[in-house]
Amino acid sequence: MFSINRTFVVVLPVVSLGILTACARDHSEATIANELLRSKPNMILNVKRQAGNCPETIGIWTFLLPFEGGAEHTAVADMRNAKLVSSGKKFVEYESMLRNSHASCIGSAHTISRNY
């Protein structure tokens, strides 16, 4: 009977910690998503127009989720219904419907990359 109680005492904190960690992670991801919807982008890029009528700037939210031994760097374009077209080690290309006034836009935007 004594060994059963000891096992229960050890297992219960481990299970509780796992549930607490899962709940905290889900909460933090939901919090980040809600903050993005309510806030303005924290990075504004100037658009270099090649042809057509383009917006002067576009916005991107950037955030960092650190973990032991590294971090996840995430950038979210301020576009509705954006689709990832291609990506590489140092670039991401999105495609999205523009406002009618910018439908003729052909342009690009970039920033100097940061060394992490």
Buried (B, 14 or more C-beta within 10 A) or exposed (E): EEEEEEEEEEEEEEEEEEEEEEEEEEEEEEEBEEEBEEEEBEEBBEBEBEEEBBBEEBBBBEEEEEEEEEEEEEEBBBBEEEEEEEEEEEEEEBEEEBEEEBEEBEBEBEEEEEEE
